[in-house]
Amino acid sequence: MKEIDLFIIGSGPGGYTAAIRAAQLGAKVAIIEKDELGGTCLNKGCIPTKSLIASTWILNYVKEAGDFGINVKEKGVNFDAVMRRKERVLGQMRRGIRYLLKSYDIEVIKGDAYFISPFKIKVGDKLFDIKKCIIATGSIPSEISGIRVDGERIMTSDHILQIRHIPSSLLIIGAGAIGLEFACIFHALGTKVTIVELLPYILPGEDMEVSQTMKKILMDSGIDIKTNTTIEEINCKDIGIEVTFKSTRGIDKIIAERVLIAIGRRPYTRGLGLKNARIIHENNKIIVNHKMETNIKGIYAIGDVTGPPFLANKALAEGVVAAENAMDKQATVDYKAIPRCIFTLPEVASVGLSEEMAIKSGHKIKVGRFPLIASGRAITIGKTKGFIKIIVDRETDTILGVHIVSAYATELIAEAALAIKLGCTTKELTRIIHPHPTFSEAIFQASLDAHKRATDLPKNV
């Protein structure tokens, strides 16, 4: 084996991106991966869920085709074909990553990495001396104490991605991004979906107006959402899974065919031997500095294993920074401009501060809003649910946060991230000529509305 300058444990978005960046800088790199290339994002997260969501988009368009003057006779779902397509997508992307790594002469070592000491790693029956290392082992689904996950009837997101039929009913515990995405997928496929959330609102961490709007949209679509609700007991019976829950309205029960636990994720460090490496970690989360370096010089950690937010794009950015610092560059991550995307129907995307966070941080703010019902492009394609919201510093006119509930929100948010990264003001943003008719014009109009000058809204609205 050739001499390796940098070992990377994990081949998710952060890991393989770090490997490529280090190779671009001249390093000889090896990735240690125990499962498939691509990590959680490609194999058990971002990509498979988006493949399923893409199928439900098509299904919804077919159902709505009559509204556009198009006659479609069949509106059924071949779920086996949906799942086969998902597997084809994953296979194509795994091959793409393999080709990328090969093109940079990056070696892939299959197996579990285990630290014998800070600079010695065991993989299977092989020992490797390491000069520098990046830990990118990701995260796994969180579980609820006292509830046994069997992977068949009571599942996490890992299991439900392998489900072979459409359940008649699904109870989802947790109303964060993961829970809501699966709620939208299975609701579109015809499943009766109920969501139970401990907190008094859905989408914790998002702007409260976004949370309230999405709750109304989802409930109007037929998804039952119970907030301020705790799970008291779960019993598997012949007729289904009996779930007892408690809310301000008292004790109630529901029978569901399947239960999905979607209360979030936790860093994955099991079996890594961090104690042997003397790497400081708390509750499995590896502690790093602004350079993504652990307390052991030359050993870095990135992505989910360093704690929330659990975002692939955050891991990717951290991977680049860690690789550059490992190659004696000076780099840091600008966390204020990392977008958050939720692929519900409609989508949710945000970047920067929420209205609540901005006020709590001491900013005097203005808020601009633009409803999609006033967007020409949204009207033409029948996607008028949602809005754009911009949080602006009253004194400097700097854009502090942007929040979107809209079709294509996850694409629109890139403009907002750029604006926040560059410290853009609404005056500067409204001098950018946006294409017409597009959804992006709604960002332009929301910026104008921060000063009550939106030209596509009635006066005094």
Secondary structure by P-SEA (a helix, b strand, c coil): cccccbbbccccaaaaaaaaaaaaaccbbbbbbcccccccccccccaaaaaaaaaaaaaaaaaacccccccccccccaaaaaaaaaaaaaaaaaaaaaaaaaaacbbbbbbbbbbccccbbbcccbbbbbcbbbbcccccccccccccccccccccaaaaaaccccccbbbbccccaaaaaaaaaaaaaccbbbbbbccccccccccaaaaaaaaaaaaaabbbbbccccccccccccccbbbbbbcccccbbbbbcbbbbccbbbbbbcccccccccccccccbbbbcccccccccccccccccccccccaaaaaaaaaaaaaaaacbbbbbccccbbbbbbcccbbbbccccaaaaaaacccbbbbbbbccccaaaaaacccccbbbbbbccccccccbbbbbcccccccaaaaaaaaaacccaaaaaaccccccccaaaaaaaaaaaacccccccccc
